[in-house]
């Protein structure tokens, strides 16, 4: 667990427990509580639950029957919690929320990943639970893309429009100037440039190739094909190949990506597709907790 992830986890679990306001009254006795899955899926959220217990419920011990990212089946007992019943009931809803949501995202991502062939699937920065959602996508086999704005330069339509307004030039020239002004020594390892059509994609790739050759660099630029769809994306990839630009680009399809279109994207030639659909509005995995007996 990186420091960045741990800090994010701490913020989330502290907020969740603050919302519980200590919970209500409950019978206090030593028990075993078992969490059962009512659906098949991919287990995700163990590090978050462990951190929750460490910070807010140290007397409760979790005995996991599965590992993070492992497939689970309906009826499986995924974890047994040993401790005082009042403490377990105090964190019951929070634990079920964490495991349910994160396992739901991991399971849904895995479903998407299994349907595509030869390309990767990434989430976007449109997340509801921040890095927890990103982790769940990763566990499901997806790519996390940027964790925050500092991970990479990302030039989008609004950036080009702002440049155009400042310089009173057309969009083509604003594109040229912005790509020319990128500090490649600092940012060539991860730069994303949104392009709206094939012409713009070729222009960006040509500038990037020339600048990299001039500096003896080899890093590739990410061309984000915004709302072009799989068919136009396929034409764009063919043009990049025809002009010997494909080795200087990572081609990413984005915008309007849904599960039904995945096969078309697989045949489009892009390297990856990105979408918030794999982590936003995903149904949580159905889990329940059952207190079994005294832990004697």
PLY file of the C-alpha trace (Angstrom):
ply
format ascii 1.0
element vertex 296
property float x
property float y
property float z
element edge 295
property int vertex1
property int vertex2
end_header
0.00 0.00 0.00
1.47 3.34 -1.03
1.39 6.33 1.28
-0.93 8.09 -1.16
-3.43 5.23 -1.04
-3.23 4.88 2.74
-3.89 8.57 3.28
-6.88 8.37 0.95
-8.22 5.30 2.76
-7.87 7.04 6.12
-9.87 10.04 4.92
-12.67 7.84 3.60
-12.99 5.48 6.57
-12.78 8.35 9.06
-15.59 10.17 7.22
-17.71 7.02 7.10
-17.29 6.37 10.81
-17.97 10.02 11.62
-21.29 9.73 9.78
-22.18 6.73 11.97
-21.70 8.93 15.08
-20.66 5.96 17.19
-23.66 3.79 16.37
-26.52 2.85 18.69
-26.78 0.60 21.73
-26.10 -3.09 21.23
-25.71 -6.25 23.29
-22.10 -6.73 24.34
-20.80 -10.29 24.10
-17.91 -12.03 22.34
-19.06 -13.44 19.00
-18.08 -14.61 15.54
-19.65 -12.68 12.66
-19.48 -14.08 9.15
-19.85 -12.07 5.93
-21.47 -14.09 3.15
-21.63 -13.23 -0.54
-24.97 -13.65 -2.27
-23.45 -13.24 -5.74
-20.47 -14.43 -7.74
-17.80 -11.80 -8.22
-14.33 -10.48 -7.47
-13.48 -9.66 -3.86
-12.15 -6.15 -3.30
-11.71 -3.86 -0.31
-9.69 -5.94 2.15
-6.99 -3.25 2.70
-9.70 -0.67 3.36
-11.53 -2.85 5.90
-8.27 -3.73 7.63
-7.41 -0.06 7.91
-10.91 0.71 9.23
-10.49 -1.87 11.97
-6.99 -0.65 12.78
-8.16 2.94 13.21
-11.59 2.48 14.75
-12.07 -1.05 16.04
-8.77 -2.62 17.08
-10.38 -5.26 19.29
-12.09 -6.87 16.28
-9.97 -9.38 14.35
-10.70 -10.24 10.71
-9.94 -13.77 9.52
-10.15 -13.67 5.71
-11.00 -16.80 3.73
-10.14 -15.20 0.37
-7.46 -12.81 -0.88
-7.89 -9.42 -2.52
-8.84 -9.91 -6.17
-9.84 -13.55 -5.74
-13.02 -14.85 -7.34
-15.85 -15.56 -4.90
-19.04 -17.54 -5.43
-22.55 -17.30 -4.07
-22.68 -18.65 -0.53
-18.98 -18.21 0.20
-17.98 -16.95 3.63
-15.40 -14.32 2.73
-14.38 -13.26 6.24
-15.03 -14.02 9.89
-14.91 -11.18 12.41
-14.00 -12.10 15.98
-14.73 -9.67 18.79
-17.32 -7.90 20.89
-20.75 -7.88 19.29
-21.29 -4.19 20.05
-18.09 -3.27 18.21
-18.86 -5.50 15.25
-22.37 -4.08 14.92
-20.94 -0.57 15.11
-18.88 -1.18 11.95
-21.20 -3.68 10.22
-22.83 -1.26 7.78
-19.58 0.51 6.92
-17.76 -2.76 6.21
-20.61 -4.05 4.04
-20.72 -0.75 2.16
-16.97 -0.84 1.50
-16.79 -4.47 0.42
-20.04 -4.31 -1.53
-19.14 -1.21 -3.54
-15.50 -2.06 -4.20
-16.25 -5.70 -5.06
-19.07 -4.54 -7.32
-16.71 -2.28 -9.27
-13.98 -4.94 -9.44
-16.49 -7.53 -10.64
-18.00 -5.19 -13.26
-14.56 -4.18 -14.50
-13.56 -7.83 -14.82
-16.70 -8.43 -16.90
-15.69 -5.65 -19.31
-12.08 -6.78 -19.48
-13.12 -10.33 -20.34
-15.15 -9.10 -23.32
-12.39 -7.14 -25.10
-9.54 -8.67 -27.04
-6.14 -7.02 -27.51
-6.94 -3.69 -25.85
-6.99 -2.38 -22.30
-9.81 -0.70 -20.38
-9.15 2.30 -18.16
-11.36 4.30 -15.85
-11.34 8.09 -15.90
-10.98 10.70 -13.17
-14.78 10.77 -12.81
-14.96 8.76 -9.61
-17.29 8.88 -6.62
-14.99 7.32 -4.02
-11.70 8.67 -5.35
-8.74 6.32 -5.13
-10.91 3.58 -3.62
-12.75 3.34 -6.94
-9.42 3.42 -8.78
-8.13 0.53 -6.67
-11.28 -1.49 -7.37
-10.85 -0.97 -11.12
-7.22 -2.11 -10.81
-8.25 -5.24 -8.90
-10.79 -6.02 -11.63
-8.05 -5.92 -14.28
-8.58 -2.38 -15.55
-6.16 0.53 -15.81
-6.37 3.46 -13.40
-5.18 6.11 -15.89
-4.28 9.28 -13.95
-4.73 9.17 -10.19
-4.79 12.97 -10.05
-4.01 15.98 -12.25
-0.33 15.93 -11.35
0.24 12.48 -12.87
0.29 13.76 -16.43
-0.27 16.75 -18.65
-3.66 16.41 -20.27
-4.54 18.94 -22.95
-8.24 19.00 -23.79
-10.65 21.06 -25.86
-10.91 23.80 -23.22
-7.13 24.18 -23.15
-6.99 24.64 -26.92
-9.91 27.06 -26.86
-8.23 29.14 -24.16
-5.02 29.22 -26.21
-7.01 30.21 -29.29
-8.71 33.08 -27.45
-5.45 34.33 -26.02
-3.61 34.34 -29.31
-6.62 35.14 -31.56
-5.57 32.32 -33.87
-7.42 29.39 -35.34
-7.67 26.05 -33.56
-5.02 24.42 -35.77
-2.41 26.98 -34.80
-3.40 26.79 -31.12
-2.91 23.03 -31.27
0.50 23.49 -32.85
1.61 26.02 -30.24
0.45 23.99 -27.25
2.14 20.79 -28.41
5.29 22.72 -29.33
5.42 24.28 -25.86
5.25 21.02 -23.88
8.38 20.51 -21.78
9.27 17.03 -23.01
12.17 16.61 -20.61
9.69 16.79 -17.72
6.50 15.42 -19.26
7.24 13.10 -22.18
6.78 10.02 -20.00
3.03 10.69 -19.72
1.26 13.30 -21.83
-2.35 13.00 -22.96
-3.72 15.13 -25.78
-7.41 15.10 -26.67
-8.11 15.17 -30.39
-11.49 15.63 -32.03
-10.81 14.23 -35.50
-8.31 12.37 -37.66
-6.65 15.53 -38.99
-5.90 16.79 -35.49
-4.61 13.38 -34.40
-2.16 13.29 -37.31
-0.99 16.84 -36.67
-0.29 16.17 -32.99
1.49 12.89 -33.78
3.69 14.51 -36.41
4.74 17.34 -34.08
5.41 14.86 -31.29
7.48 12.58 -33.53
9.60 15.47 -34.82
10.23 16.83 -31.34
11.13 13.42 -29.95
13.56 12.70 -32.78
15.18 16.09 -32.23
15.82 15.24 -28.56
16.63 11.55 -29.15
13.55 10.62 -27.16
11.37 7.55 -27.55
8.34 8.17 -25.33
4.89 8.00 -26.91
2.10 10.55 -26.60
-1.39 9.41 -25.64
-3.87 10.50 -28.32
-7.30 10.59 -26.74
-9.83 10.20 -29.55
-12.75 12.07 -28.07
-16.25 10.90 -29.08
-15.02 9.53 -32.39
-16.51 6.06 -31.94
-14.90 2.76 -33.01
-15.34 3.21 -36.77
-13.77 6.67 -37.01
-11.12 5.53 -34.54
-10.29 2.63 -36.86
-9.82 5.03 -39.79
-7.61 7.24 -37.63
-5.40 4.32 -36.56
-4.97 3.24 -40.19
-3.89 6.76 -41.16
-1.36 6.89 -38.32
0.05 3.56 -39.48
0.18 4.69 -43.11
2.19 7.76 -42.09
4.53 5.71 -39.83
3.31 7.54 -36.74
1.90 4.59 -34.79
5.15 3.95 -32.89
4.96 7.45 -31.41
1.41 7.17 -30.09
-0.77 5.35 -27.61
-4.26 5.60 -29.08
-7.09 5.85 -26.58
-10.79 5.77 -27.45
-13.07 7.69 -25.13
-16.58 9.11 -24.96
-19.80 7.15 -25.33
-18.12 3.82 -24.61
-20.61 1.20 -23.42
-20.60 -2.54 -22.87
-22.47 -3.29 -26.10
-19.80 -1.54 -28.20
-16.80 -3.39 -26.75
-16.44 -5.86 -29.61
-16.37 -2.98 -32.11
-13.68 -1.26 -30.06
-11.65 -4.48 -29.99
-11.54 -4.38 -33.80
-10.77 -0.65 -34.00
-7.00 -0.88 -33.52
-6.85 1.44 -30.49
-4.58 0.51 -27.61
-7.15 1.19 -24.91
-10.54 2.66 -24.18
-11.42 4.77 -21.16
-14.80 5.16 -19.52
-16.35 6.07 -16.19
-19.03 3.41 -16.75
-16.94 0.73 -15.05
-16.97 2.55 -11.71
-19.90 5.01 -11.66
-23.39 3.79 -10.90
-22.22 0.19 -10.54
-24.47 -2.09 -8.47
-22.68 -3.19 -5.28
-22.03 -6.88 -4.80
-24.75 -8.30 -2.54
-23.23 -9.24 0.84
-24.68 -9.91 4.27
-23.33 -10.33 7.79
-24.54 -13.01 10.16
-23.59 -13.27 13.83
-23.26 -16.97 14.49
-22.40 -17.72 18.07
-20.27 -16.85 21.04
-16.56 -17.17 20.34
-15.63 -19.50 23.23
0 1
1 2
2 3
3 4
4 5
5 6
6 7
7 8
8 9
9 10
10 11
11 12
12 13
13 14
14 15
15 16
16 17
17 18
18 19
19 20
20 21
21 22
22 23
23 24
24 25
25 26
26 27
27 28
28 29
29 30
30 31
31 32
32 33
33 34
34 35
35 36
36 37
37 38
38 39
39 40
40 41
41 42
42 43
43 44
44 45
45 46
46 47
47 48
48 49
49 50
50 51
51 52
52 53
53 54
54 55
55 56
56 57
57 58
58 59
59 60
60 61
61 62
62 63
63 64
64 65
65 66
66 67
67 68
68 69
69 70
70 71
71 72
72 73
73 74
74 75
75 76
76 77
77 78
78 79
79 80
80 81
81 82
82 83
83 84
84 85
85 86
86 87
87 88
88 89
89 90
90 91
91 92
92 93
93 94
94 95
95 96
96 97
97 98
98 99
99 100
100 101
101 102
102 103
103 104
104 105
105 106
106 107
107 108
108 109
109 110
110 111
111 112
112 113
113 114
114 115
115 116
116 117
117 118
118 119
119 120
120 121
121 122
122 123
123 124
124 125
125 126
126 127
127 128
128 129
129 130
130 131
131 132
132 133
133 134
134 135
135 136
136 137
137 138
138 139
139 140
140 141
141 142
142 143
143 144
144 145
145 146
146 147
147 148
148 149
149 150
150 151
151 152
152 153
153 154
154 155
155 156
156 157
157 158
158 159
159 160
160 161
161 162
162 163
163 164
164 165
165 166
166 167
167 168
168 169
169 170
170 171
171 172
172 173
173 174
174 175
175 176
176 177
177 178
178 179
179 180
180 181
181 182
182 183
183 184
184 185
185 186
186 187
187 188
188 189
189 190
190 191
191 192
192 193
193 194
194 195
195 196
196 197
197 198
198 199
199 200
200 201
201 202
202 203
203 204
204 205
205 206
206 207
207 208
208 209
209 210
210 211
211 212
212 213
213 214
214 215
215 216
216 217
217 218
218 219
219 220
220 221
221 222
222 223
223 224
224 225
225 226
226 227
227 228
228 229
229 230
230 231
231 232
232 233
233 234
234 235
235 236
236 237
237 238
238 239
239 240
240 241
241 242
242 243
243 244
244 245
245 246
246 247
247 248
248 249
249 250
250 251
251 252
252 253
253 254
254 255
255 256
256 257
257 258
258 259
259 260
260 261
261 262
262 263
263 264
264 265
265 266
266 267
267 268
268 269
269 270
270 271
271 272
272 273
273 274
274 275
275 276
276 277
277 278
278 279
279 280
280 281
281 282
282 283
283 284
284 285
285 286
286 287
287 288
288 289
289 290
290 291
291 292
292 293
293 294
294 295
